[in-house]
């Protein structure tokens, strides 16, 4: 299996710039697993729908990062948020869905 390349959108980088060192460390560990394995399983990740997946940072905080699989070997981290409820907030899901549409329009996924 060819290694995947995880790349995050600026909005994700900006989100993590204001998170704790523990959250950032856990995120980096999970990204490394995602790149090597090409996918995440519970409890590190979850499938949201056909296109959208989520990284689950649960030890250092309750943070989620939506990601999608792109063309070739790319995986795009598209939107991060702090999870406060059991369900995915509609607002966060809608933001991620809008970004997915833009990536499709740009033919990246």
Secondary structure, 3 states (H helix, E strand, C coil): CCCCEEEECHHHHHHHHCCCHHHHHHHHHHHHHHHHHCCCCCCCEEECCCCCEEEEECCCCCEEEEEEECCCCEEEEEEEEECCCCCCCHHHHHHHHHHHHHHHHCCCC
